[in-house]
Amino acid sequence: DYFDPLGLADDPDTFAELKVKEIKNGRLAMFAMFGFYVQSIVTGEGPVQNWLDHLEAPGAVNGLTNIYATKFSP
């Protein structure tokens, strides 16, 4: 089965719980990737460069200070 390839859930209740957790984890991962895409569109740089810029000046480069200063125009 797709949700339990190692056969760790012998109990049907445990299997149902693991299946729901896997689906929720996948949805969270998709939302995180969407955040990377939006960040790249807004700043014009990739996530690694944005992270390095933030590490260099955390108070000046963060999500709250850069909300209105974007290169994105609809």
Backbone as CSV, one residue per row, in Angstrom:
resi,resn,N_x,N_y,N_z,CA_x,CA_y,CA_z,C_x,C_y,C_z
1,ASP,0.831,-1.186,0.000,0.000,0.000,0.000,0.877,1.250,0.000
2,TYR,0.363,2.336,-0.542,1.148,3.558,-0.700,1.459,4.252,0.625
3,PHE,0.554,4.178,1.574,0.739,4.914,2.820,1.527,4.138,3.861
4,ASP,1.749,2.866,3.657,2.488,2.061,4.630,3.376,1.042,3.914
5,PRO,4.408,1.513,3.197,5.234,0.583,2.425,6.059,-0.353,3.298
6,LEU,6.347,0.027,4.539,7.146,-0.835,5.412,6.294,-1.762,6.269
7,GLY,4.986,-1.625,6.191,4.098,-2.486,6.959,4.156,-2.232,8.453
8,LEU,4.289,-0.976,8.864,4.410,-0.643,10.281,3.074,-0.569,10.995
9,ALA,1.998,-0.413,10.265,0.686,-0.283,10.890,-0.118,-1.558,10.683
10,ASP,-0.044,-2.443,11.649,-0.823,-3.678,11.574,-2.280,-3.441,11.951
11,ASP,-2.506,-2.473,12.822,-3.841,-2.142,13.296,-4.520,-1.182,12.308
12,PRO,-5.761,-1.439,11.920,-6.447,-0.538,10.978,-6.601,0.887,11.517
13,ASP,-6.781,1.035,12.828,-6.911,2.379,13.405,-5.586,3.137,13.298
14,THR,-4.489,2.449,13.566,-3.173,3.074,13.437,-2.910,3.429,11.983
15,PHE,-3.308,2.555,11.074,-3.124,2.815,9.653,-3.885,4.061,9.227
16,ALA,-5.118,4.207,9.674,-5.924,5.378,9.327,-5.286,6.647,9.884
17,GLU,-4.759,6.567,11.109,-4.105,7.725,11.717,-2.838,8.112,10.950
18,LEU,-2.024,7.129,10.583,-0.811,7.409,9.822,-1.129,7.976,8.435
19,LYS,-2.190,7.511,7.846,-2.594,7.997,6.529,-2.966,9.480,6.599
20,VAL,-3.736,9.858,7.616,-4.126,11.258,7.787,-2.900,12.122,8.061
21,LYS,-1.968,11.629,8.890,-0.753,12.393,9.188,0.090,12.596,7.935
22,GLU,0.168,11.599,7.090,0.956,11.707,5.860,0.336,12.722,4.903
23,ILE,-0.973,12.720,4.791,-1.646,13.681,3.922,-1.449,15.100,4.444
24,LYS,-1.570,15.286,5.764,-1.360,16.617,6.347,0.082,17.074,6.152
25,ASN,1.033,16.184,6.274,2.434,16.523,6.071,2.679,16.948,4.619
26,GLY,2.069,16.260,3.686,2.206,16.616,2.278,1.609,17.978,1.972
27,ARG,0.471,18.280,2.577,-0.154,19.588,2.365,0.707,20.699,2.945
28,LEU,1.298,20.470,4.101,2.176,21.464,4.712,3.412,21.697,3.850
29,ALA,3.952,20.628,3.281,5.118,20.761,2.403,4.761,21.549,1.137
30,MET,3.570,21.325,0.583,3.155,22.077,-0.602,2.981,23.558,-0.270
31,PHE,2.443,23.866,0.901,2.274,25.251,1.311,3.628,25.921,1.515
32,ALA,4.596,25.188,2.063,5.948,25.735,2.249,6.596,26.038,0.900
33,MET,6.438,25.167,-0.068,6.994,25.425,-1.399,6.316,26.637,-2.048
34,PHE,5.037,26.793,-1.825,4.330,27.970,-2.325,4.937,29.240,-1.720
35,GLY,5.313,29.176,-0.452,5.976,30.305,0.192,7.302,30.637,-0.458
36,PHE,8.065,29.619,-0.844,9.324,29.855,-1.558,9.074,30.562,-2.891
37,TYR,8.038,30.134,-3.612,7.731,30.742,-4.901,7.330,32.201,-4.741
38,VAL,6.477,32.483,-3.772,6.034,33.859,-3.541,7.216,34.726,-3.123
39,GLN,8.064,34.206,-2.247,9.239,34.952,-1.806,10.137,35.293,-2.990
40,SER,10.315,34.370,-3.887,11.152,34.599,-5.063,10.538,35.640,-5.992
41,ILE,9.231,35.595,-6.165,8.554,36.573,-7.015,8.640,37.966,-6.410
42,VAL,8.432,38.067,-5.106,8.392,39.369,-4.442,9.773,40.002,-4.367
43,THR,10.788,39.243,-4.000,12.123,39.817,-3.796,12.989,39.763,-5.042
44,GLY,12.681,38.907,-5.968,13.502,38.764,-7.157,14.758,37.946,-6.920
45,GLU,14.868,37.316,-5.757,16.018,36.478,-5.419,15.519,35.134,-4.902
46,GLY,16.422,34.179,-4.835,16.062,32.863,-4.343,16.031,32.803,-2.824
47,PRO,15.524,31.707,-2.268,15.404,31.596,-0.817,16.743,31.585,-0.092
48,VAL,17.773,31.016,-0.697,19.075,30.966,-0.021,19.663,32.368,0.098
49,GLN,19.573,33.158,-0.982,20.092,34.523,-0.934,19.300,35.368,0.060
50,ASN,17.984,35.190,0.112,17.181,35.919,1.088,17.566,35.537,2.514
51,TRP,17.838,34.289,2.747,18.253,33.820,4.077,19.607,34.417,4.452
52,LEU,20.550,34.424,3.503,21.863,35.006,3.781,21.755,36.506,4.057
53,ASP,20.898,37.203,3.319,20.681,38.626,3.580,20.099,38.843,4.979
54,HIS,19.184,37.973,5.378,18.586,38.081,6.703,19.622,37.806,7.796
55,LEU,20.496,36.827,7.584,21.528,36.536,8.580,22.510,37.695,8.721
56,GLU,22.745,38.394,7.637,23.670,39.528,7.664,23.090,40.705,8.448
57,ALA,21.805,40.974,8.304,21.158,42.095,8.995,19.734,41.701,9.367
58,PRO,19.556,40.950,10.466,18.222,40.438,10.800,17.181,41.514,11.089
59,GLY,17.596,42.633,11.644,16.635,43.681,11.948,16.198,44.462,10.731
60,ALA,17.024,44.499,9.714,16.723,45.291,8.516,16.112,44.469,7.393
61,VAL,16.379,43.176,7.380,15.882,42.317,6.303,15.046,41.200,6.915
62,ASN,13.736,41.439,6.952,12.817,40.398,7.411,11.463,40.623,6.758
63,GLY,10.544,39.758,7.005,9.238,39.841,6.353,8.462,41.094,6.707
64,LEU,8.628,41.591,7.912,7.859,42.767,8.310,8.415,44.052,7.719
65,THR,9.698,44.135,7.536,10.288,45.366,6.993,10.221,45.419,5.476
66,ASN,10.029,44.305,4.830,10.042,44.275,3.367,8.669,44.060,2.749
67,ILE,7.617,44.213,3.514,6.274,43.935,2.963,5.930,44.911,1.844
68,TYR,6.195,46.188,2.040,5.782,47.168,1.041,6.903,47.525,0.073
69,ALA,8.124,47.168,0.375,9.247,47.489,-0.516,9.546,46.289,-1.389
70,THR,8.717,46.069,-2.398,8.867,44.900,-3.256,9.088,45.320,-4.700
71,LYS,9.571,44.401,-5.487,9.751,44.610,-6.919,8.555,44.085,-7.709
72,PHE,7.598,43.536,-7.013,6.453,42.913,-7.660,5.386,43.961,-7.941
73,SER,4.903,44.011,-9.150,3.785,44.908,-9.473,2.757,44.104,-10.254
74,PRO,1.514,44.089,-9.785,0.475,43.279,-10.462,0.078,43.802,-11.819
